[in-house]
Amino acid sequence: MGDYQQKDMEGVLFKNDEATPENKQPAFSGSVTIKGVKYNLGAWVNVGKKSGRKFFALKVQPWGKQETRKPEAPKASSQDFKDSDIPW
């Protein structure tokens, strides 16, 4: 799989088993390619203040740059998110 080329306008996310509210790492991380440029992609599981519905907050950064700061939004613990919550 080392020679796999990600197609344009596609990406992947993998569950981050080491993410905790304390270390502020994304619950999911991966990459996305947009117009031929590869980016890091992070996703945090949050809960809407009014609706109570879960959603993903996303952060895109230049490829290779690692940052663990969460985007500002209502927060939920990644432990509250179960694999069965993913619709596929």
PyMOL CGO cylinders between C-alpha atoms (Angstrom):
from pymol import cmd
from pymol.cgo import CYLINDER

trace = [
    CYLINDER, 0.00, 0.00, 0.00, 3.02, 2.29, 0.09, 0.3, 1, 1, 1, 1, 1, 1,
    CYLINDER, 3.02, 2.29, 0.09, 2.50, 3.28, -3.55, 0.3, 1, 1, 1, 1, 1, 1,
    CYLINDER, 2.50, 3.28, -3.55, -1.16, 4.30, -3.10, 0.3, 1, 1, 1, 1, 1, 1,
    CYLINDER, -1.16, 4.30, -3.10, -1.94, 7.74, -4.56, 0.3, 1, 1, 1, 1, 1, 1,
    CYLINDER, -1.94, 7.74, -4.56, -4.91, 9.52, -2.99, 0.3, 1, 1, 1, 1, 1, 1,
    CYLINDER, -4.91, 9.52, -2.99, -7.25, 10.80, -5.69, 0.3, 1, 1, 1, 1, 1, 1,
    CYLINDER, -7.25, 10.80, -5.69, -8.12, 14.47, -5.97, 0.3, 1, 1, 1, 1, 1, 1,
    CYLINDER, -8.12, 14.47, -5.97, -11.09, 15.58, -3.83, 0.3, 1, 1, 1, 1, 1, 1,
    CYLINDER, -11.09, 15.58, -3.83, -10.92, 12.41, -1.71, 0.3, 1, 1, 1, 1, 1, 1,
    CYLINDER, -10.92, 12.41, -1.71, -9.70, 11.71, 1.77, 0.3, 1, 1, 1, 1, 1, 1,
    CYLINDER, -9.70, 11.71, 1.77, -9.49, 9.23, 4.63, 0.3, 1, 1, 1, 1, 1, 1,
    CYLINDER, -9.49, 9.23, 4.63, -10.06, 9.37, 8.39, 0.3, 1, 1, 1, 1, 1, 1,
    CYLINDER, -10.06, 9.37, 8.39, -8.87, 6.87, 10.98, 0.3, 1, 1, 1, 1, 1, 1,
    CYLINDER, -8.87, 6.87, 10.98, -10.03, 6.59, 14.58, 0.3, 1, 1, 1, 1, 1, 1,
    CYLINDER, -10.03, 6.59, 14.58, -7.43, 7.93, 17.04, 0.3, 1, 1, 1, 1, 1, 1,
    CYLINDER, -7.43, 7.93, 17.04, -7.49, 5.57, 20.02, 0.3, 1, 1, 1, 1, 1, 1,
    CYLINDER, -7.49, 5.57, 20.02, -5.13, 7.88, 21.95, 0.3, 1, 1, 1, 1, 1, 1,
    CYLINDER, -5.13, 7.88, 21.95, -7.44, 10.93, 21.82, 0.3, 1, 1, 1, 1, 1, 1,
    CYLINDER, -7.44, 10.93, 21.82, -8.67, 12.21, 25.17, 0.3, 1, 1, 1, 1, 1, 1,
    CYLINDER, -8.67, 12.21, 25.17, -10.28, 15.49, 26.26, 0.3, 1, 1, 1, 1, 1, 1,
    CYLINDER, -10.28, 15.49, 26.26, -7.08, 16.23, 28.19, 0.3, 1, 1, 1, 1, 1, 1,
    CYLINDER, -7.08, 16.23, 28.19, -4.65, 15.89, 25.26, 0.3, 1, 1, 1, 1, 1, 1,
    CYLINDER, -4.65, 15.89, 25.26, -7.07, 17.57, 22.83, 0.3, 1, 1, 1, 1, 1, 1,
    CYLINDER, -7.07, 17.57, 22.83, -6.09, 15.29, 19.95, 0.3, 1, 1, 1, 1, 1, 1,
    CYLINDER, -6.09, 15.29, 19.95, -8.71, 14.77, 17.24, 0.3, 1, 1, 1, 1, 1, 1,
    CYLINDER, -8.71, 14.77, 17.24, -10.94, 11.71, 17.65, 0.3, 1, 1, 1, 1, 1, 1,
    CYLINDER, -10.94, 11.71, 17.65, -10.23, 10.95, 13.98, 0.3, 1, 1, 1, 1, 1, 1,
    CYLINDER, -10.23, 10.95, 13.98, -7.32, 11.98, 11.78, 0.3, 1, 1, 1, 1, 1, 1,
    CYLINDER, -7.32, 11.98, 11.78, -6.21, 11.43, 8.22, 0.3, 1, 1, 1, 1, 1, 1,
    CYLINDER, -6.21, 11.43, 8.22, -5.67, 13.30, 5.00, 0.3, 1, 1, 1, 1, 1, 1,
    CYLINDER, -5.67, 13.30, 5.00, -7.51, 14.86, 2.08, 0.3, 1, 1, 1, 1, 1, 1,
    CYLINDER, -7.51, 14.86, 2.08, -6.28, 15.92, -1.37, 0.3, 1, 1, 1, 1, 1, 1,
    CYLINDER, -6.28, 15.92, -1.37, -7.79, 19.10, -2.85, 0.3, 1, 1, 1, 1, 1, 1,
    CYLINDER, -7.79, 19.10, -2.85, -6.75, 20.38, -6.28, 0.3, 1, 1, 1, 1, 1, 1,
    CYLINDER, -6.75, 20.38, -6.28, -3.66, 18.17, -6.17, 0.3, 1, 1, 1, 1, 1, 1,
    CYLINDER, -3.66, 18.17, -6.17, -2.50, 19.42, -2.75, 0.3, 1, 1, 1, 1, 1, 1,
    CYLINDER, -2.50, 19.42, -2.75, -2.49, 17.03, 0.23, 0.3, 1, 1, 1, 1, 1, 1,
    CYLINDER, -2.49, 17.03, 0.23, -3.68, 18.25, 3.66, 0.3, 1, 1, 1, 1, 1, 1,
    CYLINDER, -3.68, 18.25, 3.66, -3.90, 16.83, 7.18, 0.3, 1, 1, 1, 1, 1, 1,
    CYLINDER, -3.90, 16.83, 7.18, -7.50, 16.37, 8.31, 0.3, 1, 1, 1, 1, 1, 1,
    CYLINDER, -7.50, 16.37, 8.31, -8.63, 16.17, 11.94, 0.3, 1, 1, 1, 1, 1, 1,
    CYLINDER, -8.63, 16.17, 11.94, -12.15, 15.55, 13.25, 0.3, 1, 1, 1, 1, 1, 1,
    CYLINDER, -12.15, 15.55, 13.25, -13.50, 16.06, 16.76, 0.3, 1, 1, 1, 1, 1, 1,
    CYLINDER, -13.50, 16.06, 16.76, -16.88, 14.75, 17.93, 0.3, 1, 1, 1, 1, 1, 1,
    CYLINDER, -16.88, 14.75, 17.93, -19.01, 17.56, 19.35, 0.3, 1, 1, 1, 1, 1, 1,
    CYLINDER, -19.01, 17.56, 19.35, -22.58, 17.97, 20.57, 0.3, 1, 1, 1, 1, 1, 1,
    CYLINDER, -22.58, 17.97, 20.57, -24.80, 20.89, 19.53, 0.3, 1, 1, 1, 1, 1, 1,
    CYLINDER, -24.80, 20.89, 19.53, -25.82, 23.12, 22.45, 0.3, 1, 1, 1, 1, 1, 1,
    CYLINDER, -25.82, 23.12, 22.45, -29.43, 23.51, 21.29, 0.3, 1, 1, 1, 1, 1, 1,
    CYLINDER, -29.43, 23.51, 21.29, -30.11, 20.29, 19.40, 0.3, 1, 1, 1, 1, 1, 1,
    CYLINDER, -30.11, 20.29, 19.40, -28.01, 17.88, 21.45, 0.3, 1, 1, 1, 1, 1, 1,
    CYLINDER, -28.01, 17.88, 21.45, -27.07, 16.20, 18.16, 0.3, 1, 1, 1, 1, 1, 1,
    CYLINDER, -27.07, 16.20, 18.16, -23.54, 14.92, 17.56, 0.3, 1, 1, 1, 1, 1, 1,
    CYLINDER, -23.54, 14.92, 17.56, -21.49, 16.37, 14.73, 0.3, 1, 1, 1, 1, 1, 1,
    CYLINDER, -21.49, 16.37, 14.73, -17.88, 16.46, 13.52, 0.3, 1, 1, 1, 1, 1, 1,
    CYLINDER, -17.88, 16.46, 13.52, -15.82, 19.64, 13.83, 0.3, 1, 1, 1, 1, 1, 1,
    CYLINDER, -15.82, 19.64, 13.83, -13.09, 19.51, 11.17, 0.3, 1, 1, 1, 1, 1, 1,
    CYLINDER, -13.09, 19.51, 11.17, -9.68, 21.12, 10.87, 0.3, 1, 1, 1, 1, 1, 1,
    CYLINDER, -9.68, 21.12, 10.87, -7.53, 21.14, 7.73, 0.3, 1, 1, 1, 1, 1, 1,
    CYLINDER, -7.53, 21.14, 7.73, -3.82, 21.99, 7.84, 0.3, 1, 1, 1, 1, 1, 1,
    CYLINDER, -3.82, 21.99, 7.84, -0.94, 21.86, 5.37, 0.3, 1, 1, 1, 1, 1, 1,
    CYLINDER, -0.94, 21.86, 5.37, 0.39, 18.31, 5.01, 0.3, 1, 1, 1, 1, 1, 1,
    CYLINDER, 0.39, 18.31, 5.01, 2.98, 17.37, 7.61, 0.3, 1, 1, 1, 1, 1, 1,
    CYLINDER, 2.98, 17.37, 7.61, 2.08, 20.11, 10.13, 0.3, 1, 1, 1, 1, 1, 1,
    CYLINDER, 2.08, 20.11, 10.13, 0.77, 18.64, 13.39, 0.3, 1, 1, 1, 1, 1, 1,
    CYLINDER, 0.77, 18.64, 13.39, -1.28, 20.67, 15.84, 0.3, 1, 1, 1, 1, 1, 1,
    CYLINDER, -1.28, 20.67, 15.84, -3.52, 19.35, 18.59, 0.3, 1, 1, 1, 1, 1, 1,
    CYLINDER, -3.52, 19.35, 18.59, -5.56, 22.45, 19.47, 0.3, 1, 1, 1, 1, 1, 1,
    CYLINDER, -5.56, 22.45, 19.47, -9.31, 21.84, 19.15, 0.3, 1, 1, 1, 1, 1, 1,
    CYLINDER, -9.31, 21.84, 19.15, -11.46, 24.09, 17.00, 0.3, 1, 1, 1, 1, 1, 1,
    CYLINDER, -11.46, 24.09, 17.00, -13.78, 26.30, 19.05, 0.3, 1, 1, 1, 1, 1, 1,
    CYLINDER, -13.78, 26.30, 19.05, -17.18, 24.60, 19.24, 0.3, 1, 1, 1, 1, 1, 1,
    CYLINDER, -17.18, 24.60, 19.24, -19.33, 22.76, 21.79, 0.3, 1, 1, 1, 1, 1, 1,
    CYLINDER, -19.33, 22.76, 21.79, -17.31, 19.79, 23.00, 0.3, 1, 1, 1, 1, 1, 1,
    CYLINDER, -17.31, 19.79, 23.00, -18.06, 16.12, 23.67, 0.3, 1, 1, 1, 1, 1, 1,
    CYLINDER, -18.06, 16.12, 23.67, -15.71, 13.43, 24.79, 0.3, 1, 1, 1, 1, 1, 1,
    CYLINDER, -15.71, 13.43, 24.79, -14.47, 11.08, 22.09, 0.3, 1, 1, 1, 1, 1, 1,
    CYLINDER, -14.47, 11.08, 22.09, -15.42, 8.30, 24.51, 0.3, 1, 1, 1, 1, 1, 1,
    CYLINDER, -15.42, 8.30, 24.51, -19.08, 9.35, 24.01, 0.3, 1, 1, 1, 1, 1, 1,
    CYLINDER, -19.08, 9.35, 24.01, -18.71, 8.44, 20.34, 0.3, 1, 1, 1, 1, 1, 1,
    CYLINDER, -18.71, 8.44, 20.34, -19.11, 4.80, 19.40, 0.3, 1, 1, 1, 1, 1, 1,
    CYLINDER, -19.11, 4.80, 19.40, -18.15, 3.12, 16.14, 0.3, 1, 1, 1, 1, 1, 1,
    CYLINDER, -18.15, 3.12, 16.14, -21.85, 2.27, 15.75, 0.3, 1, 1, 1, 1, 1, 1,
    CYLINDER, -21.85, 2.27, 15.75, -22.58, 6.04, 15.55, 0.3, 1, 1, 1, 1, 1, 1,
    CYLINDER, -22.58, 6.04, 15.55, -20.95, 6.10, 12.10, 0.3, 1, 1, 1, 1, 1, 1,
    CYLINDER, -20.95, 6.10, 12.10, -23.73, 5.54, 9.56, 0.3, 1, 1, 1, 1, 1, 1,
    CYLINDER, -23.73, 5.54, 9.56, -21.77, 3.18, 7.29, 0.3, 1, 1, 1, 1, 1, 1,
]
cmd.load_cgo(trace, "trace")
